[in-house]
């Protein structure tokens, strides 16, 4: 794909071009991150030009770049693999030079990604994890056809946003999804969340057949798991590709490992193609976990996010762009209050 989108910036009066990453952009992206975040941004690949070149060559990252005629990088947004499904990419890590903010660069990069780059790359599914200390990213992703789906409470520590005004507590994130390749399939809804999940699914761009997850855990079957610790965020992610008869013991074991690593936010992703997933949800709810929302095509088939936070999230400080997102927040907050953590 060539860099064939040329647009004029009304703020600066100079031309800039938007296209996919080229190796000569790597140093400029590093300079952009240092300008915006200093040396504090936790994803370290954005300070390593060689690593950026290799990631874009391999396809684990795809950077969309706005560059001036003199080659200076003035904005970037990325898509990258972060979920168990390799055909599901995350849209995120978008930033613009301060002097170009408000000029439309950020939105135009988003339009290029949504309408040109992602279809051309053949990516099947996209999601964004938009922070909720402001609504700019949420709005940009929504205007490109993404649906509000899932709320991650108290996801990121405030110190990551030291250059952003007014950020004092942990920052929530809104997961927004868009389907590029249709994949209708059957999902099993835990009975306790049947109405909440049907509401969330009602606005998605791909259809599902619903069943109720009401069978026992499969006897004598071990769970299949993956485990991630994000030290910079005091966050642990426990991924259950399959839920087995050992779910209670296995999830406790992973939670203990996370707590030993000073985790504050515990997330568990569960497979909704398993008719016994309701029992796993009941187990987690008995230990203080609460609803996050669906994870669309997370495993190929859909998943479900359950979460527990060992802090007091300030739901009033979660800034959301739409009435639907605010309704999802209310569902999540009600379940958090039920969990007894308030």
C-alpha positions as CSV (number, residue, x, y, z in Angstrom):
1,X,0.0,0.0,0.0
2,X,1.4,3.4,-1.0
3,X,1.2,6.6,1.1
4,X,-1.4,8.1,-1.2
5,X,-3.5,10.2,1.1
6,X,-2.4,13.9,1.1
7,X,-4.2,16.4,3.3
8,X,-3.6,20.0,4.2
9,X,-3.5,21.1,7.9
10,X,-5.5,24.2,8.4
11,X,-3.6,25.0,11.7
12,X,-0.1,25.0,10.2
13,X,-0.7,25.7,6.6
14,X,1.6,22.9,5.5
15,X,0.8,19.7,3.7
16,X,1.1,16.3,5.3
17,X,0.6,12.8,4.1
18,X,-1.0,9.8,5.8
19,X,0.0,6.2,5.0
20,X,1.3,3.0,6.5
21,X,4.6,2.9,8.2
22,X,7.8,3.2,6.2
23,X,11.2,2.4,7.8
24,X,12.3,6.0,7.7
25,X,9.4,6.9,10.0
26,X,10.8,5.0,12.9
27,X,13.0,7.7,14.4
28,X,10.3,10.3,13.9
29,X,7.8,8.1,15.9
30,X,10.3,7.8,18.7
31,X,10.7,11.6,18.7
32,X,6.9,12.0,18.8
33,X,6.5,9.8,21.8
34,X,9.3,11.6,23.7
35,X,7.7,14.9,22.8
36,X,4.3,13.8,24.2
37,X,5.2,11.4,27.0
38,X,8.8,12.0,27.8
39,X,10.5,8.7,28.5
40,X,7.6,7.3,30.6
41,X,5.3,5.6,28.1
42,X,5.2,2.0,29.3
43,X,5.1,0.2,25.8
44,X,8.9,0.4,25.2
45,X,8.8,-0.6,21.5
46,X,7.9,3.1,20.8
47,X,11.4,4.1,21.9
48,X,13.2,1.6,19.8
49,X,13.4,2.4,16.0
50,X,14.8,-1.0,15.0
51,X,12.0,-2.8,17.0
52,X,9.4,-0.7,15.3
53,X,10.7,-1.6,11.8
54,X,10.8,-5.3,12.7
55,X,7.3,-5.3,14.2
56,X,5.8,-3.6,11.1
57,X,7.7,-6.0,8.8
58,X,6.3,-9.0,10.8
59,X,2.8,-7.6,11.0
60,X,2.5,-7.7,14.8
61,X,2.2,-3.9,14.6
62,X,0.9,-1.7,11.8
63,X,1.5,2.0,12.3
64,X,-0.5,4.6,10.3
65,X,1.6,7.8,10.1
66,X,1.0,11.4,9.3
67,X,4.2,13.0,8.1
68,X,5.0,16.5,6.7
69,X,6.6,17.1,3.4
70,X,10.0,17.4,5.2
71,X,9.5,13.9,6.7
72,X,8.7,14.9,10.3
73,X,6.2,12.6,11.9
74,X,3.3,14.7,13.4
75,X,0.9,11.9,14.3
76,X,0.6,8.2,14.6
77,X,-2.0,5.5,15.4
78,X,-1.3,1.8,15.6
79,X,-3.1,-1.5,15.2
80,X,-1.5,-4.5,16.8
81,X,-2.1,-8.1,18.0
82,X,-2.9,-8.3,21.7
83,X,-5.7,-10.9,21.9
84,X,-5.6,-14.8,21.7
85,X,-7.2,-14.6,18.2
86,X,-4.4,-13.6,15.7
87,X,-7.0,-12.1,13.3
88,X,-8.2,-9.7,16.0
89,X,-6.2,-6.5,16.1
90,X,-6.3,-3.7,18.7
91,X,-6.5,-0.1,17.5
92,X,-4.7,2.2,19.9
93,X,-1.7,4.2,20.9
94,X,-2.7,7.3,18.9
95,X,-1.1,10.6,19.5
96,X,-0.4,13.9,17.7
97,X,2.2,16.7,18.1
98,X,0.8,19.4,20.4
99,X,0.9,22.1,17.7
100,X,-1.3,19.9,15.4
101,X,-3.9,19.0,18.0
102,X,-7.3,20.4,16.9
103,X,-6.2,20.4,13.2
104,X,-8.0,17.2,12.3
105,X,-4.8,15.1,12.0
106,X,-6.0,12.5,14.6
107,X,-9.4,12.0,13.0
108,X,-7.9,11.7,9.5
109,X,-5.5,9.0,10.5
110,X,-8.4,7.2,12.0
111,X,-10.4,7.5,8.8
112,X,-7.5,6.2,6.8
113,X,-7.1,3.2,9.1
114,X,-10.8,2.3,9.2
115,X,-11.6,2.9,5.5
116,X,-8.4,2.1,3.6
117,X,-5.6,0.4,5.6
118,X,-7.5,-2.2,7.6
119,X,-9.6,-3.5,4.7
120,X,-6.5,-3.6,2.5
121,X,-4.5,-5.6,5.1
122,X,-7.3,-8.2,5.3
123,X,-7.8,-7.9,9.1
124,X,-11.0,-9.6,10.2
125,X,-11.8,-7.8,13.5
126,X,-10.8,-4.7,15.3
127,X,-11.2,-3.3,18.8
128,X,-10.1,-0.2,20.5
129,X,-9.3,0.3,24.2
130,X,-10.1,4.0,24.7
131,X,-9.1,5.6,27.9
132,X,-11.9,7.3,29.8
133,X,-10.2,10.4,31.3
134,X,-11.3,12.1,28.1
135,X,-13.6,11.2,25.2
136,X,-11.6,12.2,22.1
137,X,-10.4,8.7,21.2
138,X,-13.8,7.2,22.0
139,X,-15.5,9.6,19.6
140,X,-12.9,9.0,16.8
141,X,-13.3,5.3,17.1
142,X,-17.1,5.5,17.2
143,X,-17.3,7.7,14.1
144,X,-15.5,4.9,12.3
145,X,-18.2,2.4,13.0
146,X,-17.1,0.8,16.2
147,X,-19.7,-0.2,18.8
148,X,-19.3,0.4,22.6
149,X,-19.1,-3.0,24.3
150,X,-17.1,-3.5,27.4
151,X,-15.8,-1.3,30.3
152,X,-12.5,-2.0,32.1
153,X,-12.6,-0.3,35.5
154,X,-9.5,1.3,37.0
155,X,-7.3,-0.1,34.2
156,X,-4.3,2.2,34.2
157,X,-2.5,4.2,36.9
158,X,-2.7,8.0,36.8
159,X,1.1,8.4,36.7
160,X,1.1,7.3,33.1
161,X,-0.8,10.4,32.2
162,X,1.4,12.9,34.0
163,X,1.2,15.4,31.0
164,X,-2.6,15.2,30.9
165,X,-4.4,17.7,33.1
166,X,-6.8,16.6,35.9
167,X,-5.9,12.9,36.0
168,X,-5.7,11.8,39.7
169,X,-7.0,8.3,40.0
170,X,-6.8,5.1,38.0
171,X,-8.2,5.5,34.5
172,X,-10.9,3.2,33.0
173,X,-11.0,2.1,29.4
174,X,-13.9,1.5,27.0
175,X,-13.6,-1.4,24.6
176,X,-15.2,-0.7,21.2
177,X,-15.4,-3.4,18.4
178,X,-15.9,-3.4,14.7
179,X,-16.3,-6.5,12.4
180,X,-14.6,-6.5,9.1
181,X,-15.2,-10.2,8.4
182,X,-18.5,-11.6,9.6
183,X,-18.4,-14.5,11.9
184,X,-21.8,-15.4,13.3
185,X,-21.7,-18.1,15.9
186,X,-23.5,-19.4,19.1
187,X,-22.7,-17.9,22.4
188,X,-23.8,-19.2,25.8
189,X,-24.8,-16.5,28.2
190,X,-24.4,-16.9,32.0
191,X,-27.9,-16.7,33.4
192,X,-27.0,-14.0,35.9
193,X,-26.0,-11.7,33.0
194,X,-28.5,-12.8,30.4
195,X,-30.3,-9.4,30.2
196,X,-27.2,-7.3,30.4
197,X,-25.4,-9.2,27.7
198,X,-28.4,-9.2,25.4
199,X,-28.6,-5.4,25.7
200,X,-24.9,-5.1,24.8
201,X,-25.1,-7.5,21.9
202,X,-28.2,-5.7,20.5
203,X,-26.0,-2.9,19.0
204,X,-23.3,-5.1,17.4
205,X,-22.6,-5.3,13.7
206,X,-22.6,-9.2,13.5
207,X,-25.4,-11.5,14.7
208,X,-25.2,-14.2,17.4
209,X,-27.3,-17.2,18.3
210,X,-27.8,-17.3,22.1
211,X,-28.0,-20.2,24.5
212,X,-27.8,-20.3,28.3
213,X,-24.6,-21.5,30.0
214,X,-26.3,-23.8,32.5
215,X,-24.3,-27.1,32.5
216,X,-21.7,-28.3,35.1
217,X,-18.0,-27.9,34.5
218,X,-16.7,-30.9,32.5
219,X,-15.5,-33.6,35.0
220,X,-11.9,-34.6,34.8
221,X,-11.0,-31.9,32.3
222,X,-8.1,-29.4,33.1
223,X,-8.5,-25.8,32.2
224,X,-6.3,-24.3,29.5
225,X,-4.9,-21.0,30.5
226,X,-2.5,-18.1,29.7
227,X,-1.3,-15.5,32.2
228,X,0.0,-12.0,31.8
229,X,1.3,-9.5,34.3
230,X,1.7,-5.8,33.4
231,X,3.9,-4.5,36.2
232,X,3.7,-0.9,35.1
233,X,-0.1,-1.0,35.5
234,X,-0.4,-3.4,38.5
235,X,-2.6,-5.4,36.2
236,X,-3.0,-9.2,35.7
237,X,-4.9,-10.9,32.9
238,X,-5.9,-14.5,33.3
239,X,-7.0,-16.0,30.0
240,X,-9.1,-19.2,30.0
241,X,-9.1,-20.8,26.6
242,X,-11.0,-23.7,28.1
243,X,-12.8,-23.9,31.5
244,X,-12.2,-27.3,33.2
245,X,-13.3,-29.0,36.4
246,X,-10.3,-27.4,38.1
247,X,-11.5,-23.8,37.4
248,X,-11.8,-22.7,41.0
249,X,-8.4,-24.1,42.0
250,X,-6.7,-22.8,38.8
251,X,-8.1,-19.3,39.0
252,X,-7.2,-19.0,42.7
253,X,-3.7,-20.2,41.9
254,X,-3.3,-17.5,39.1
255,X,-4.9,-14.8,41.3
256,X,-2.4,-15.6,44.1
257,X,0.5,-15.3,41.6
258,X,-0.9,-11.9,40.5
259,X,-1.3,-10.7,44.1
260,X,2.3,-11.7,44.8
261,X,3.2,-9.3,42.0
262,X,1.4,-6.4,43.6
263,X,-1.6,-6.6,41.3
264,X,-4.4,-4.2,41.9
265,X,-6.6,-5.0,38.9
266,X,-7.5,-8.7,38.1
267,X,-9.1,-9.6,34.8
268,X,-10.3,-13.0,33.7
269,X,-11.4,-13.7,30.1
270,X,-13.7,-16.7,29.7
271,X,-14.9,-18.5,26.5
272,X,-18.6,-18.0,25.7
273,X,-18.6,-21.0,23.3
274,X,-18.6,-23.3,26.4
275,X,-22.0,-24.2,27.9
276,X,-20.5,-24.6,31.4
277,X,-19.0,-21.1,31.5
278,X,-21.9,-20.0,33.8
279,X,-20.4,-22.1,36.6
280,X,-17.1,-20.3,36.2
281,X,-18.8,-16.9,36.4
282,X,-20.6,-18.0,39.6
283,X,-17.3,-19.0,41.1
284,X,-15.7,-15.7,40.2
285,X,-18.7,-13.7,41.5
286,X,-18.4,-15.5,44.8
287,X,-14.8,-14.1,45.1
288,X,-15.7,-10.4,44.3
289,X,-15.4,-10.4,40.5
290,X,-17.9,-8.4,38.5
291,X,-19.0,-7.9,34.9
292,X,-16.8,-6.2,32.3
293,X,-18.7,-7.2,29.1
294,X,-18.3,-9.4,26.0
295,X,-15.0,-9.8,24.2
296,X,-15.9,-10.1,20.5
297,X,-14.1,-12.8,18.6
298,X,-11.5,-12.8,21.4
299,X,-10.8,-16.5,21.0
300,X,-12.1,-16.7,17.4
301,X,-15.5,-17.2,19.2
302,X,-16.5,-14.6,21.7
303,X,-15.3,-14.3,25.3
304,X,-16.5,-12.6,28.5
305,X,-14.5,-10.2,30.7
306,X,-14.8,-10.5,34.5
307,X,-12.8,-8.2,36.7
308,X,-11.9,-7.4,40.3
309,X,-10.2,-4.3,41.5
310,X,-8.6,-3.9,44.9
311,X,-9.1,-0.1,45.0
312,X,-12.1,2.2,45.1
313,X,-12.9,3.2,41.5
314,X,-14.4,6.6,41.0
315,X,-17.2,5.9,38.6
316,X,-18.1,9.6,38.5
317,X,-14.8,10.4,36.9
318,X,-15.3,7.9,34.0
319,X,-15.9,10.1,31.0
320,X,-18.0,8.5,28.2
321,X,-19.0,9.8,24.8
322,X,-22.4,8.1,24.3
323,X,-25.6,7.3,26.2
324,X,-25.0,3.6,25.3
325,X,-21.6,3.7,26.9
326,X,-23.1,5.3,30.0
327,X,-25.7,2.6,30.2
328,X,-22.9,-0.1,30.0
329,X,-21.1,1.8,32.8
330,X,-24.3,1.7,34.9
331,X,-24.6,-2.1,34.4
332,X,-20.9,-2.6,35.4
333,X,-21.2,-0.3,38.4
334,X,-24.3,-2.1,39.7
335,X,-22.5,-5.4,39.5
336,X,-19.4,-3.9,41.3
337,X,-21.7,-2.7,44.1
338,X,-23.2,-6.2,44.3
339,X,-19.7,-7.6,44.6
340,X,-19.2,-5.9,48.0
341,X,-16.1,-4.0,47.1
342,X,-17.6,-0.6,47.6
